[in-house]
Amino acid sequence: MLRLLNIEIHKLKYNRASRILTLIYFLLLTSIALIAAIKFDIGPIQFHLAEQGIFNFPYIWHFNTFMAAIFKFFLLLVIVSMMANEYSNKTLKQNLIDGLSKKEFILSKFYTVIALALISTIFVFVVSLILGYSYSDFNEFAIVTTDLEYLFAFFIKLTAFFSFGLFMGILVKRSAFAVGGILIWFFGESMLKGYLFWQFKDATETTESVNSVMQFLPLESMSNLIKEPFTRLSAVKSVAKQVGEDLSKDFSVQPLDILIVLAWTALFIYLSYALLKKRDL
């Protein structure tokens, strides 16, 4: 494992575009801390976002993993360009000539995916701890360690998303087309979701009916791992209650969602290997 991972790290280290994209990604993750600096006045009301509880333990695990997942696109570019470079620079063929099997080649890429997802998760964990201990009203150990499953969901989400990017990179061989393919898939899922809402518009529980179908699709299942955290804030719930809206729902990480995403991850890696094995390089 370490030998295969070392091969990929060596390739990434000498790829200028990958280094820049990775740096941008981690800078953006760090920028979550800048939210604490958001202050503005609305007449006599002074609004400081950090004081609204977004950095309180354990809510911070939910909020930060959700926000950090938005930036995963930058590491996706690293993954697809890494695969595209294998074809354009003919390093894939050279690796196979040097004795690396196609299975080992795919494993080396998958280990890189896991490593990037793990490093991202650890980074978010550290940033969240620093922000939490700086701004949270609750610092008891039992509270701090509550809801850590959001970090696990974040790791699973990144691994699955990058595995999807790896598969698309192998499928189309060009980074721009691979990213385009993922965007087309995203729009396809969005259009299907809109169609299902129209199809089930007369159903008693329209949203539940649509979600029961959409939860099995790859990008939707990844999205379901970490649900939006904003309506969980007490301030938002208070405003909603005043206007007669009920925003109560289950925000927890669901085991079924994890199983679905893990199944897609395994499928993407298997299809990547099957595609590479079938091709005459």
N, C-alpha and C positions, 0 to 999 in steps of 0.2 A: 504493500500500500504506500509506504513512505517513498519507495523508489519511483512509483508511478506519479505520485503527487509532486515529487521533486522535479520531474521532467516538465510538468506543466507550469510550475512556479518559475522555472528557468525561462520558459517561453514568454510568460507574462512579464517577467522582470525586464526583458529586453525589447518589449513592445511599447513604444512611446504612447500610442493612443490608449492602450489598456491602462497604463500607469496614470494618465491624466483623468480618464473616466472614473477610475477607482478613487483617486484623490477627491474629485468633485463629489462623488457619492458620499464619502465619509465626512466631507465638509458640510454637505447638506444635512446629514444626520446630526452633526454637531449644532447646526443652525436651529434645531428644535429649541435649544436653550434661549434663542433670541425672542421666543414667544413671551418669555418672562419680562421682557423689556417693553412690551406693548402697553402703553398708557395713553388715555385720551379723556377729555372732559366733554360731557354732554350737559351743557348748562351748569347747574350746581352739582351735578353728579360726576364724581371722579371714578373713572373705570380703569382698573389695573387687572389685566387678564390673569396674572399669576395668583391674584387673590381670590379668583373665582373657584379655586379648588382643583384646577387641572393638573397641578403638580402634587396633589395630596396622595399619600399612600392609602389604599392600594390602587386608586383610580389611575395613577400615572402609568402603571404597566399597560393598561388598556389604551390610554391616550397616545403614549409615545410609540407603541408598536404599530398602532393604526397609522399615525403620521409618518413613521419611518418607512412603512411598506409602500407609501406613495413614491418614494425615491428609488424603488427597486429597478426601475427602467434603466437607470444608468449602469448597473451591474449586468443587466440583460444585454446591453450593447457590448460589454466585455466578453460575455459568453458567446454571443453569435459571431463577433469579430474574431474571437479565438478559433472558432470552428472554420470560419471562412478563410482565415490565414493558412490553415492546414492544407486547403486545396490550392489557394493562389501561390503559396510558397513551396508547395509540393513536399512539405514536411511530413504529411500523413504517409505518403508513399515511402519516404525515406525511413520513417520509424518502423514501418512494416518490413522493409528490406533489412534493417538493423536487428530484426528479431522480435520486435514487439508484435504480439498477436492482436487481431481486431478486437477481441474481448478485453485485452489489457488496455488497448487504446481507449475504448469506451469507458472502462473503469477509471482510467486516469482523468478523463473529463468529468466523470461523475464525482470523483473524489474532490476535484477542484470546485465543483458546484457546492458540495457539502461544506468544504472549507470556507468558501466565501459566505455562505449562509450562516455558518457557525461564528465566524469573525464578526459579521454584522450583528448577530444576536448578542454576543458578548459586549460589543461596542454600545449597543442600545441599553443593555443592562447597566453598564458603568455610567453612561450619561444620565440615565433615569435615577440611579442611586444618588448621584451628585445633586441633581435638581430636586429630588425628593427630600433629601436631608437639608437642602437649602431653603425650601419653601413649604414643605408639608407641615400641617398642623398635628399630624400623628406620626410619631417616630418609634412606637413600640415594635419590638421584633416580630411579634405575632401579626401585626397589621402590615408591616413592611413585606413580609413573606407571603401575604395573601394575594391571590390572583396571578401568581407567577406563571400559570399555565398560558398566559398571553405571550410570554417569551417563547415557550415551546411551539405555540401556534404560529408565531412569527417565523421561527426557524423552518417549520414544515412548509409554510407558505412560500418562503424564498426558495427552498430546495425544489419544490414543485414547479414554480415559475421559471427558474433557471433551467430545469430539466426540459421544460417545454421549449425554451429558447435553444437548448442544445439540439433537440430533435429537429426543430425548424432549420437550424444552421446546417445540419447534415442533409436534410431533405432538399433544400434549395441551393446550398453551397455559397450563397452570397449574403453578407450581413444585412444589406439594405432590403433585399427581398425577404429575408427571414423575419426582420422586424415588421415589414409590410404584411407578411402572412399572419403574424400574431395580431396585428391591428385589424385585419380583415376578419379573423376569427372572433375578436372582441365585438366588432360591429355586428357580426352574424349572430352572436349570442344575444346582443342587445335587441336586435330586430326580432328574434324569436321570442324574447321576453315580452316585447310590446305586442306581438301577435297573440301570445297566450293570454295576456291581460284582456285583449279584445275578445278572444274566443270564450274566456270564462267570465265575461262581464256580468252575466246574469246569475252566476253562481253565488251561493250564500256567503262563502268565504273565498273571495276572488284571490287575494294575496296568498293565502295558504295553498290554494290549488296551483297557482303559478309556481310558487316556491318548491312544491313537491316534485315538480318536473325539472326546474332549473338547477336544483341543488346537485344534480348528477353531472352537470357540464363542468369542464375543467376550470375555466376562469371564474365562473360563478361560485363553484365550490371553494376555490381559493379565497374569494372575497368573503364568503360566509364564515371563514375561520375567525376573523376578527371583525366584528360588526362595528358600525359607526358608534363612537363614544359620546357624541355631543348631547344627545337626548337623555343621557344618563346623568348629566349634571343637575344638581338640585335647583340651580337658578333657572335652567331651561324648563324643568318640570314645573316649577312654580309659576312661570309665565304661561305655560301651556294649560295649567289647571285653571288659571284665571279666565282664559278664553274658552274653556270647556273642552279642551283636548286631553286625551289620555295617551301618554307616551310610554307607558309601562310595557316592557317586553323583556325577554330573556337575553341578556348580553353575554352570557357565559360561552366558553368554548365547548362545542358539542362533539362528543366522541364520533358520531356518525360523519360529521364534516371532516374530521381528521382521517377517518378510514377511507372516505371517498378521495380525498386529496392524495393520500399515500398510494391508493390504487392507480390514480392517474400518473403519479411520479414513476411507479414501477412500469407502467405501460409505455411512458415516454422513453425510458431508458432501454426497455426491451425493443421497442420499435427502432430506436437509434442503432442498436446493435444489429438487428435483423436487416435494416437498410444497408448498413455498412458491409455486412457479411455477404449480401446479395450482389453488391456492386463490384464491377471489375475495375480496380484502381490501377 
